Amino acid sequence: MLAFQWWLTGGAVLAAVAALARARHVAKRLERMSESYWELRYEISQLRARVNRLDPEQAPATESAPAAAQTAFVPLSSLKR
């Protein structure tokens, strides 16, 4: 009986160590992905600025889209009818 408890305790310790190692690996991967995301955002803004310097009359798609993207408020009580 006592040996079973030691085996169970050892298994739990091994599972905890494995979970900790996996969590550290995932945290490092998340950090790398986050860094890559912000680098890409920076590069996109740099490229957008270069394009605007080359062709200042061309409006970015984000400035022309808000008029079409806006939606009016619709109260839920009007949908019940």
Secondary structure, DSSP 8 states (H G I E B T S, - for coil): -HHHHHHHHHHHHHHHHHHHHHHHHHHHHHHHHHHHHHHHHHHHHHHHHHHHHH-TTS--HHHHSHHHH------HHHHH-
